Amino acid sequence: MSKQIITSAQNPRIKHVVMLQQKAQQRRAEDRIVVEGVREILHCSKAGHTIETVFCCPQLSGYSELALSDVGELIDVSPEVYSKIAYRSTTEGLIAIVKPKHITLNDLRLEENPLIIVIEGVEKPGNIGAILRSADAAQATAVVVCDPLTDLFNPNIIRSSIGAIFTVPCVACSTDECITFLKQNNIKILTAQLQDSQLYYHACMTGPTAIVMGTESTGLSNAWREAADEHILIPMKGELDSLNVSVSAAILLFEAVRQRENLNSH
């Protein structure tokens, strides 16, 4: 493994990291992403993504926790340089440039009883990150992002998911592609919507299930409403008529977990 030291924030390698962090177009053009933090890099590596370069600040570093034998390059940086490229002040002094592994719907493993969360048109990285964390906790089969308005490896998604973008299979595709996939694999489609819906805990989620959610502002497209096997809603007892999409996703995912655990206990 080669090693060098960078002490200037004007170094082209440092400017390159910043550009990858800030510009989705650059990430797509190079097919490279930036991953920050020990846990996130560990999850990334375990999921089969290629760790090409790790920038390490020795004064902060948790690199001893990483198995770095497969890293092509390890570069030390000064604390001043690290502060220019770090998103988090509490990070462990490690930032990696990674060649991501992209997966499609056909790559998903559906041998066991699948539980899939589908989100359509959700834009805010923080919401997507929170949904991924809930999906990891519920051991969901996958998260499918239909018609995405942000790239899946946006640094804010990686950060807000605490690396769950790497622990849960995550696919970007069109709504039509996702509907076709679910129908072909006999996966029940439950759409979260206000119209013509039953309370979510009355819907059976013990079999192969996809829970489909849209944005709070526009909801789901008509294609999903028409493709759904059942429409479900979360009862709202207050003045407002909707929850944050990531909160709703967590409620519905863990209802599926509850039903499945109850079924297995009998």
Residue, then its C-alpha position, 0 to 999 in steps of 0.5 A: m500500500s502506498k502512502q503519502i502526507i498532505t498538509s495543504a487544503q489546496n492540494p488537487r487530491i483534497k479539492h477532488v474529494v470536496m468536488l465529489q462530496q458536493k457535486a452529484q454530476q461529478r460522482r456520476a461521471e467518475d462513478r465514485i463516492v465519498v464515505e466518511g467514518v469508521r462504521e460507514i467505511l466498514h459497512c461499505s467494505k463488507a457490502g462489496h464496494t471497492i475502497e480505493t483511497v482512505f484519507c486519514c488524520p492520525q490525530l483523530s484516526g480510528y483506522s486501527e479498527l479497519a482492515l485496510s489490506d484491500v485499500g489501494e492508497l492510504i493518505d495521511v492529512s493534517p487536522e487543518v486539511y481534514s477539517k476541509i473535507a470532513y462533514r462531521s466534527t465528531t468523525e473518527g478521522l477517516i474519509a474514503i473514496v469508493k467505487p460503488k457497487h450498483i444493484t438492480l431489482n434483479d439482483l435482490r435475493l427473494e428466497e425468504n419471505p420478502l419485506i420491501i419498502v418502496i418510496e416514490g419521489v422522496e427528495k430529502p436525503g435525511n428522510i431517505g437516510a432515516i428510512l434506511r436505518s429503520a429498514d436495517a433495524a427491521q431486517a427488510t429485504a430492500v429499499v427501492v427508491c422510485d423516480p429518485l430526485t437525489d442520488l442514492f450515494n449523496p453524502n447526506i444520505i450516507r451520513s444520515s443513514i449511518g451507513a445503512i445505505f450499505t447494510v440494506p440493498c437499495v435500488a433506484c428504478s422507475t415506478d413502472e419497473c418496480i410495479t412490474f417486478l413486484k407483480q412478477n414475484n407475487i409480492k403484495i403491494l400495500t400503498a400508504q394513502l388517505q383515500d379508500s384505505q383501511l387502518y394499517y394494522h388490519a392489513c396482512m403483512t405476513g406474506p411477501t409484502a411491499i409497503v409503498m410510500g410517497t411524499e407528504s406533499t404530493g403522495l403517490s402517483n396514480a400508477w401505484r394507487e391502481a397497482a395496489d392490492e390494498h390501501i392502508l393508512i395510519p390513524m391521525k388523532g390530531e389536527l394534522d393529516s400526515l406524518n413525516v415519511s420516515v416516521s410513517a415508514a418505521i411504523l409500517l415496517f415494524e407492524a410487519v415485523r410484529q405480525r410476522e413474529n406473532l405468526n412464527s410464535h404460534 
